[in-house]
């Protein structure tokens, strides 16, 4: 089943989640995290998007 198009309206609040394929690690070290944060910051500035909060949490394997 195809996903429905997302709403893209001014002043709409979004909850964004990024997860690795098969829950694999996205950030392998601090350099990866810093690279993401720099790119994320630039994107927010370029698109004039307000960020309310964010967190980068490690995946803890239960296996």
ZALUMMAR-674640 format. One record per atom (N, C-alpha, C, O, CB): residue in three letters; atom name; x, y, z. Coordinates in steps of 0.2 Angstrom, whole numbers, plus 2048, in hexadecimal, padded with zeros to 3 digits. Glycine has a CB too. Layout:
% residues N
{res:ALA	atom:CA	c1:X	c2:Y	c3:Z};
...
//
This chain:
% residues 63
{res:UNK	atom:N	c1:804	c2:7FA	c3:800};
{res:UNK	atom:CA	c1:800	c2:800	c3:800};
{res:UNK	atom:C	c1:804	c2:806	c3:800};
{res:UNK	atom:O	c1:809	c2:807	c3:804};
{res:UNK	atom:CB	c1:7FB	c2:800	c3:806};
{res:UNK	atom:N	c1:803	c2:80B	c3:7FC};
{res:UNK	atom:CA	c1:807	c2:811	c3:7FB};
{res:UNK	atom:C	c1:806	c2:816	c3:801};
{res:UNK	atom:O	c1:800	c2:816	c3:803};
{res:UNK	atom:CB	c1:806	c2:814	c3:7F4};
{res:UNK	atom:N	c1:80B	c2:819	c3:803};
{res:UNK	atom:CA	c1:80A	c2:81E	c3:808};
{res:UNK	atom:C	c1:806	c2:824	c3:805};
{res:UNK	atom:O	c1:808	c2:826	c3:800};
{res:UNK	atom:CB	c1:811	c2:820	c3:80B};
{res:UNK	atom:N	c1:802	c2:827	c3:809};
{res:UNK	atom:CA	c1:7FE	c2:82D	c3:807};
{res:UNK	atom:C	c1:803	c2:833	c3:807};
{res:UNK	atom:O	c1:808	c2:833	c3:80B};
{res:UNK	atom:CB	c1:7F8	c2:82F	c3:80B};
{res:UNK	atom:N	c1:802	c2:838	c3:802};
{res:UNK	atom:CA	c1:807	c2:83E	c3:802};
{res:UNK	atom:C	c1:806	c2:841	c3:809};
{res:UNK	atom:O	c1:801	c2:842	c3:80C};
{res:UNK	atom:CB	c1:805	c2:843	c3:7FD};
{res:UNK	atom:N	c1:80C	c2:844	c3:80B};
{res:UNK	atom:CA	c1:80C	c2:848	c3:811};
{res:UNK	atom:C	c1:80A	c2:84F	c3:810};
{res:UNK	atom:O	c1:80A	c2:852	c3:80B};
{res:UNK	atom:CB	c1:814	c2:848	c3:814};
{res:UNK	atom:N	c1:807	c2:852	c3:816};
{res:UNK	atom:CA	c1:805	c2:859	c3:815};
{res:UNK	atom:C	c1:80B	c2:85D	c3:816};
{res:UNK	atom:O	c1:810	c2:85C	c3:819};
{res:UNK	atom:CB	c1:800	c2:85A	c3:81B};
{res:UNK	atom:N	c1:80B	c2:862	c3:812};
{res:UNK	atom:CA	c1:810	c2:867	c3:812};
{res:UNK	atom:C	c1:80D	c2:86E	c3:812};
{res:UNK	atom:O	c1:80C	c2:872	c3:80D};
{res:UNK	atom:CB	c1:815	c2:866	c3:80B};
{res:UNK	atom:N	c1:80C	c2:870	c3:818};
{res:UNK	atom:CA	c1:808	c2:876	c3:819};
{res:UNK	atom:C	c1:80C	c2:87B	c3:81E};
{res:UNK	atom:O	c1:810	c2:878	c3:822};
{res:UNK	atom:CB	c1:801	c2:875	c3:81C};
{res:UNK	atom:N	c1:80C	c2:881	c3:81D};
{res:UNK	atom:CA	c1:810	c2:886	c3:821};
{res:UNK	atom:C	c1:80D	c2:885	c3:828};
{res:UNK	atom:O	c1:807	c2:884	c3:82A};
{res:UNK	atom:CB	c1:80F	c2:88D	c3:81F};
{res:UNK	atom:N	c1:812	c2:886	c3:82D};
{res:UNK	atom:CA	c1:811	c2:886	c3:834};
{res:UNK	atom:C	c1:80E	c2:87F	c3:837};
{res:UNK	atom:O	c1:80C	c2:87F	c3:83C};
{res:UNK	atom:CB	c1:80C	c2:88B	c3:836};
{res:UNK	atom:N	c1:80F	c2:87A	c3:833};
{res:UNK	atom:CA	c1:80D	c2:873	c3:835};
{res:UNK	atom:C	c1:812	c2:870	c3:839};
{res:UNK	atom:O	c1:818	c2:871	c3:837};
{res:UNK	atom:CB	c1:80B	c2:86F	c3:82F};
{res:UNK	atom:N	c1:811	c2:86D	c3:83E};
{res:UNK	atom:CA	c1:816	c2:86A	c3:843};
{res:UNK	atom:C	c1:817	c2:863	c3:840};
{res:UNK	atom:O	c1:812	c2:85F	c3:83F};
{res:UNK	atom:CB	c1:814	c2:86A	c3:84A};
{res:UNK	atom:N	c1:81D	c2:861	c3:83F};
{res:UNK	atom:CA	c1:81F	c2:85A	c3:83D};
{res:UNK	atom:C	c1:823	c2:856	c3:842};
{res:UNK	atom:O	c1:827	c2:859	c3:846};
{res:UNK	atom:CB	c1:823	c2:85A	c3:837};
{res:UNK	atom:N	c1:822	c2:850	c3:843};
{res:UNK	atom:CA	c1:826	c2:84C	c3:847};
{res:UNK	atom:C	c1:82A	c2:847	c3:842};
{res:UNK	atom:O	c1:827	c2:843	c3:83E};
{res:UNK	atom:CB	c1:822	c2:847	c3:84C};
{res:UNK	atom:N	c1:831	c2:848	c3:842};
{res:UNK	atom:CA	c1:835	c2:845	c3:83D};
{res:UNK	atom:C	c1:839	c2:83F	c3:840};
{res:UNK	atom:O	c1:83C	c2:841	c3:845};
{res:UNK	atom:CB	c1:839	c2:84A	c3:839};
{res:UNK	atom:N	c1:839	c2:839	c3:83E};
{res:UNK	atom:CA	c1:83D	c2:834	c3:840};
{res:UNK	atom:C	c1:842	c2:831	c3:83B};
{res:UNK	atom:O	c1:83F	c2:830	c3:835};
{res:UNK	atom:CB	c1:839	c2:82E	c3:843};
{res:UNK	atom:N	c1:848	c2:830	c3:83C};
{res:UNK	atom:CA	c1:84D	c2:82D	c3:837};
{res:UNK	atom:C	c1:84F	c2:827	c3:83A};
{res:UNK	atom:O	c1:852	c2:827	c3:840};
{res:UNK	atom:CB	c1:852	c2:832	c3:835};
{res:UNK	atom:N	c1:84F	c2:822	c3:837};
{res:UNK	atom:CA	c1:851	c2:81B	c3:839};
{res:UNK	atom:C	c1:855	c2:818	c3:834};
{res:UNK	atom:O	c1:853	c2:818	c3:82E};
{res:UNK	atom:CB	c1:84B	c2:817	c3:83C};
{res:UNK	atom:N	c1:85A	c2:814	c3:835};
{res:UNK	atom:CA	c1:85E	c2:810	c3:831};
{res:UNK	atom:C	c1:85A	c2:80A	c3:82E};
{res:UNK	atom:O	c1:856	c2:808	c3:831};
{res:UNK	atom:CB	c1:865	c2:80E	c3:834};
{res:UNK	atom:N	c1:85C	c2:808	c3:828};
{res:UNK	atom:CA	c1:859	c2:803	c3:825};
{res:UNK	atom:C	c1:85A	c2:7FC	c3:829};
{res:UNK	atom:O	c1:860	c2:7FB	c3:82C};
{res:UNK	atom:CB	c1:85C	c2:801	c3:81E};
{res:UNK	atom:N	c1:855	c2:7F9	c3:82B};
{res:UNK	atom:CA	c1:855	c2:7F3	c3:82F};
{res:UNK	atom:C	c1:858	c2:7F5	c3:836};
{res:UNK	atom:O	c1:85B	c2:7F1	c3:83A};
{res:UNK	atom:CB	c1:85A	c2:7ED	c3:82C};
{res:UNK	atom:N	c1:857	c2:7FB	c3:838};
{res:UNK	atom:CA	c1:859	c2:7FE	c3:83E};
{res:UNK	atom:C	c1:860	c2:7FE	c3:83F};
{res:UNK	atom:O	c1:863	c2:7FE	c3:845};
{res:UNK	atom:CB	c1:856	c2:7FA	c3:844};
{res:UNK	atom:N	c1:864	c2:7FE	c3:83A};
{res:UNK	atom:CA	c1:86B	c2:7FF	c3:83A};
{res:UNK	atom:C	c1:86D	c2:806	c3:83C};
{res:UNK	atom:O	c1:86A	c2:80A	c3:83C};
{res:UNK	atom:CB	c1:86E	c2:7FD	c3:833};
{res:UNK	atom:N	c1:874	c2:806	c3:83F};
{res:UNK	atom:CA	c1:876	c2:80C	c3:841};
{res:UNK	atom:C	c1:877	c2:811	c3:83C};
{res:UNK	atom:O	c1:879	c2:810	c3:836};
{res:UNK	atom:CB	c1:87D	c2:80B	c3:845};
{res:UNK	atom:N	c1:875	c2:818	c3:83D};
{res:UNK	atom:CA	c1:876	c2:81D	c3:838};
{res:UNK	atom:C	c1:87C	c2:821	c3:839};
{res:UNK	atom:O	c1:880	c2:822	c3:835};
{res:UNK	atom:CB	c1:870	c2:822	c3:838};
{res:UNK	atom:N	c1:87E	c2:822	c3:840};
{res:UNK	atom:CA	c1:884	c2:826	c3:841};
{res:UNK	atom:C	c1:889	c2:821	c3:845};
{res:UNK	atom:O	c1:887	c2:81E	c3:84A};
{res:UNK	atom:CB	c1:882	c2:82C	c3:846};
{res:UNK	atom:N	c1:88E	c2:820	c3:842};
{res:UNK	atom:CA	c1:893	c2:81C	c3:844};
{res:UNK	atom:C	c1:898	c2:81F	c3:849};
{res:UNK	atom:O	c1:89C	c2:81C	c3:84D};
{res:UNK	atom:CB	c1:897	c2:819	c3:83E};
{res:UNK	atom:N	c1:899	c2:826	c3:849};
{res:UNK	atom:CA	c1:89D	c2:829	c3:84D};
{res:UNK	atom:C	c1:89B	c2:830	c3:84E};
{res:UNK	atom:O	c1:896	c2:833	c3:84B};
{res:UNK	atom:CB	c1:8A5	c2:828	c3:84B};
{res:UNK	atom:N	c1:89F	c2:834	c3:852};
{res:UNK	atom:CA	c1:89D	c2:83B	c3:853};
{res:UNK	atom:C	c1:89E	c2:83F	c3:84C};
{res:UNK	atom:O	c1:89A	c2:844	c3:84B};
{res:UNK	atom:CB	c1:8A2	c2:83E	c3:858};
{res:UNK	atom:N	c1:8A2	c2:83D	c3:848};
{res:UNK	atom:CA	c1:8A3	c2:841	c3:841};
{res:UNK	atom:C	c1:89D	c2:840	c3:83D};
{res:UNK	atom:O	c1:89A	c2:845	c3:83A};
{res:UNK	atom:CB	c1:8A9	c2:83E	c3:83D};
{res:UNK	atom:N	c1:89A	c2:83A	c3:83D};
{res:UNK	atom:CA	c1:893	c2:839	c3:83A};
{res:UNK	atom:C	c1:88E	c2:83E	c3:83D};
{res:UNK	atom:O	c1:88A	c2:841	c3:839};
{res:UNK	atom:CB	c1:891	c2:832	c3:83A};
{res:UNK	atom:N	c1:88E	c2:83E	c3:843};
{res:UNK	atom:CA	c1:888	c2:842	c3:847};
{res:UNK	atom:C	c1:889	c2:849	c3:845};
{res:UNK	atom:O	c1:885	c2:84D	c3:844};
{res:UNK	atom:CB	c1:889	c2:841	c3:84E};
{res:UNK	atom:N	c1:890	c2:84C	c3:846};
{res:UNK	atom:CA	c1:891	c2:853	c3:844};
{res:UNK	atom:C	c1:88F	c2:854	c3:83D};
{res:UNK	atom:O	c1:88D	c2:85A	c3:83C};
{res:UNK	atom:CB	c1:899	c2:854	c3:846};
{res:UNK	atom:N	c1:891	c2:850	c3:838};
{res:UNK	atom:CA	c1:88F	c2:851	c3:831};
{res:UNK	atom:C	c1:888	c2:852	c3:831};
{res:UNK	atom:O	c1:885	c2:856	c3:82D};
{res:UNK	atom:CB	c1:892	c2:84B	c3:82D};
{res:UNK	atom:N	c1:884	c2:84D	c3:834};
{res:UNK	atom:CA	c1:87C	c2:84E	c3:833};
{res:UNK	atom:C	c1:87A	c2:854	c3:836};
{res:UNK	atom:O	c1:876	c2:858	c3:833};
{res:UNK	atom:CB	c1:879	c2:848	c3:837};
{res:UNK	atom:N	c1:87D	c2:856	c3:83C};
{res:UNK	atom:CA	c1:87A	c2:85C	c3:83F};
{res:UNK	atom:C	c1:87C	c2:862	c3:83B};
{res:UNK	atom:O	c1:878	c2:867	c3:83B};
{res:UNK	atom:CB	c1:87E	c2:85D	c3:846};
{res:UNK	atom:N	c1:882	c2:863	c3:838};
{res:UNK	atom:CA	c1:884	c2:868	c3:834};
{res:UNK	atom:C	c1:87F	c2:869	c3:82E};
{res:UNK	atom:O	c1:87C	c2:86E	c3:82C};
{res:UNK	atom:CB	c1:88B	c2:868	c3:831};
{res:UNK	atom:N	c1:87D	c2:863	c3:82B};
{res:UNK	atom:CA	c1:879	c2:863	c3:825};
{res:UNK	atom:C	c1:872	c2:865	c3:827};
{res:UNK	atom:O	c1:86E	c2:868	c3:823};
{res:UNK	atom:CB	c1:879	c2:85C	c3:821};
{res:UNK	atom:N	c1:870	c2:862	c3:82D};
{res:UNK	atom:CA	c1:869	c2:864	c3:82F};
{res:UNK	atom:C	c1:868	c2:86B	c3:831};
{res:UNK	atom:O	c1:863	c2:86E	c3:82F};
{res:UNK	atom:CB	c1:867	c2:85F	c3:835};
{res:UNK	atom:N	c1:86D	c2:86E	c3:834};
{res:UNK	atom:CA	c1:86D	c2:875	c3:835};
{res:UNK	atom:C	c1:86D	c2:879	c3:82F};
{res:UNK	atom:O	c1:869	c2:87E	c3:82F};
{res:UNK	atom:CB	c1:873	c2:877	c3:83A};
{res:UNK	atom:N	c1:871	c2:877	c3:82A};
{res:UNK	atom:CA	c1:871	c2:87B	c3:824};
{res:UNK	atom:C	c1:86A	c2:87B	c3:820};
{res:UNK	atom:O	c1:867	c2:880	c3:81E};
{res:UNK	atom:CB	c1:876	c2:879	c3:81F};
{res:UNK	atom:N	c1:867	c2:875	c3:820};
{res:UNK	atom:CA	c1:860	c2:874	c3:81D};
{res:UNK	atom:C	c1:85B	c2:878	c3:821};
{res:UNK	atom:O	c1:857	c2:87B	c3:81E};
{res:UNK	atom:CB	c1:85E	c2:86C	c3:81E};
{res:UNK	atom:N	c1:85B	c2:878	c3:827};
{res:UNK	atom:CA	c1:856	c2:87C	c3:82B};
{res:UNK	atom:C	c1:857	c2:884	c3:829};
{res:UNK	atom:O	c1:852	c2:887	c3:829};
{res:UNK	atom:CB	c1:857	c2:87B	c3:833};
{res:UNK	atom:N	c1:85D	c2:886	c3:829};
{res:UNK	atom:CA	c1:85F	c2:88D	c3:827};
{res:UNK	atom:C	c1:85C	c2:88E	c3:820};
{res:UNK	atom:O	c1:859	c2:893	c3:81F};
{res:UNK	atom:CB	c1:866	c2:88F	c3:828};
{res:UNK	atom:N	c1:85E	c2:88A	c3:81B};
{res:UNK	atom:CA	c1:85C	c2:88B	c3:814};
{res:UNK	atom:C	c1:855	c2:88B	c3:813};
{res:UNK	atom:O	c1:852	c2:88F	c3:80F};
{res:UNK	atom:CB	c1:85F	c2:886	c3:810};
{res:UNK	atom:N	c1:851	c2:887	c3:817};
{res:UNK	atom:CA	c1:84A	c2:887	c3:816};
{res:UNK	atom:C	c1:846	c2:88B	c3:81B};
{res:UNK	atom:O	c1:840	c2:88B	c3:81B};
{res:UNK	atom:CB	c1:848	c2:87F	c3:816};
{res:UNK	atom:N	c1:849	c2:88F	c3:81F};
{res:UNK	atom:CA	c1:846	c2:893	c3:824};
{res:UNK	atom:C	c1:841	c2:88F	c3:828};
{res:UNK	atom:O	c1:83C	c2:891	c3:82A};
{res:UNK	atom:CB	c1:843	c2:899	c3:821};
{res:UNK	atom:N	c1:844	c2:889	c3:82A};
{res:UNK	atom:CA	c1:840	c2:884	c3:82E};
{res:UNK	atom:C	c1:841	c2:885	c3:836};
{res:UNK	atom:O	c1:847	c2:885	c3:837};
{res:UNK	atom:CB	c1:840	c2:87D	c3:82C};
{res:UNK	atom:N	c1:83C	c2:885	c3:83A};
{res:UNK	atom:CA	c1:83E	c2:886	c3:841};
{res:UNK	atom:C	c1:83E	c2:87E	c3:844};
{res:UNK	atom:O	c1:83A	c2:87A	c3:842};
{res:UNK	atom:CB	c1:838	c2:88A	c3:845};
{res:UNK	atom:N	c1:843	c2:87D	c3:848};
{res:UNK	atom:CA	c1:843	c2:877	c3:84C};
{res:UNK	atom:C	c1:842	c2:878	c3:853};
{res:UNK	atom:O	c1:844	c2:87C	c3:856};
{res:UNK	atom:CB	c1:84B	c2:874	c3:84B};
{res:UNK	atom:N	c1:83D	c2:874	c3:855};
{res:UNK	atom:CA	c1:83B	c2:875	c3:85C};
{res:UNK	atom:C	c1:83F	c2:871	c3:861};
{res:UNK	atom:O	c1:841	c2:873	c3:866};
{res:UNK	atom:CB	c1:834	c2:872	c3:85D};
{res:UNK	atom:N	c1:841	c2:86B	c3:85F};
{res:UNK	atom:CA	c1:846	c2:867	c3:863};
{res:UNK	atom:C	c1:848	c2:861	c3:85F};
{res:UNK	atom:O	c1:845	c2:85F	c3:85A};
{res:UNK	atom:CB	c1:842	c2:864	c3:869};
{res:UNK	atom:N	c1:84E	c2:85E	c3:861};
{res:UNK	atom:CA	c1:850	c2:858	c3:85D};
{res:UNK	atom:C	c1:854	c2:854	c3:862};
{res:UNK	atom:O	c1:857	c2:856	c3:867};
{res:UNK	atom:CB	c1:853	c2:859	c3:857};
{res:UNK	atom:N	c1:855	c2:84D	c3:861};
{res:UNK	atom:CA	c1:859	c2:849	c3:865};
{res:UNK	atom:C	c1:85C	c2:844	c3:860};
{res:UNK	atom:O	c1:859	c2:841	c3:85C};
{res:UNK	atom:CB	c1:855	c2:846	c3:86B};
{res:UNK	atom:N	c1:862	c2:842	c3:861};
{res:UNK	atom:CA	c1:865	c2:83C	c3:85E};
{res:UNK	atom:C	c1:866	c2:837	c3:863};
{res:UNK	atom:O	c1:86A	c2:838	c3:868};
{res:UNK	atom:CB	c1:86C	c2:83E	c3:85A};
{res:UNK	atom:N	c1:863	c2:831	c3:863};
{res:UNK	atom:CA	c1:863	c2:82C	c3:868};
{res:UNK	atom:C	c1:867	c2:826	c3:864};
{res:UNK	atom:O	c1:865	c2:824	c3:85F};
{res:UNK	atom:CB	c1:85C	c2:82A	c3:86A};
{res:UNK	atom:N	c1:86B	c2:823	c3:868};
{res:UNK	atom:CA	c1:86E	c2:81C	c3:865};
{res:UNK	atom:C	c1:869	c2:817	c3:866};
{res:UNK	atom:O	c1:865	c2:816	c3:86A};
{res:UNK	atom:CB	c1:874	c2:81B	c3:86A};
{res:UNK	atom:N	c1:86A	c2:812	c3:861};
{res:UNK	atom:CA	c1:866	c2:80C	c3:861};
{res:UNK	atom:C	c1:869	c2:807	c3:866};
{res:UNK	atom:O	c1:86F	c2:806	c3:865};
{res:UNK	atom:CB	c1:865	c2:809	c3:85A};
{res:UNK	atom:N	c1:865	c2:805	c3:86A};
{res:UNK	atom:CA	c1:868	c2:800	c3:86F};
{res:UNK	atom:C	c1:865	c2:7F9	c3:86D};
{res:UNK	atom:O	c1:85F	c2:7F8	c3:86D};
{res:UNK	atom:CB	c1:866	c2:802	c3:876};
{res:UNK	atom:N	c1:869	c2:7F4	c3:86B};
{res:UNK	atom:CA	c1:867	c2:7EE	c3:869};
{res:UNK	atom:C	c1:865	c2:7EA	c3:86F};
{res:UNK	atom:O	c1:868	c2:7EA	c3:874};
{res:UNK	atom:CB	c1:86C	c2:7EA	c3:865};
{res:UNK	atom:N	c1:85F	c2:7E6	c3:86E};
{res:UNK	atom:CA	c1:85C	c2:7E2	c3:874};
{res:UNK	atom:C	c1:85E	c2:7DB	c3:872};
{res:UNK	atom:O	c1:85C	c2:7D6	c3:875};
{res:UNK	atom:CB	c1:855	c2:7E3	c3:875};
{res:UNK	atom:N	c1:861	c2:7D9	c3:86C};
{res:UNK	atom:CA	c1:863	c2:7D2	c3:86A};
{res:UNK	atom:C	c1:869	c2:7D0	c3:86D};
{res:UNK	atom:O	c1:86B	c2:7CA	c3:86C};
{res:UNK	atom:CB	c1:863	c2:7D2	c3:863};
//
